[in-house]
Amino acid sequence: MEFGSQSGTLQLGFTQPQTFNKVKITAYAQPDSSETYTISDGLGNIIGQTTQMVIGESTFEIPVTPGTYSKLIIEVLVGEGQSWVNIVKVLLGE
């Protein structure tokens, strides 16, 4: 995420395609804020999205279109006001 920006992205590339239907994210925000997480497949297709109130360090699951993916892009859009966000952990699940 660029300093002073309202959004940022995290790109994950896999050495072997991964099959999953949900993404579990642990994020940290300071101060607490409402943030929108959009997950795409790296080909321009949105496969999941959620808006979460991140209070300190929070963990939440985002259902995604079931499939096998070689790449993931997670975009975070910070809501009203100014907040700093850090994606601490990303887990893939079925």
URLIN-V75064 format. One line per field, one symbol per residue. ss: DSSP state (H for helix, E for strand, L for the rest). psi: psi as a letter, one per 40 degrees, with the letter a starting at -180 (. if undefined). burial: I if it has 24 or more other C-alpha atoms within 12 Angstrom, else O. A space follows every 10 residues. Layout:
ss=???
psi=???
burial=???
//
This chain:
ss=LLLLLLEEEE EEEEEEEEEE EEEEEEEEEE LLEEEEEEEE LLLLLEEEEE EEEELLEEEE EEEEEEEEEE EEEEEEEELL LLLEEEEEEE EEEL
psi=hhheieiiih hhhhdiihhi eihhhhihih iiihihhhhi eeeehheiii hihhhbhihi ihhihhahie iihhhhhhai ahihihhdih iii.
burial=OOOOOOIIII OIOOOOOOOI OIIIIIIIIO OIIIIIIIII IOOOOOIIII OIIIOOOIOI IIIIOOOOIO IIIIIIIIIO OOIIIIIOOI OIOO
//
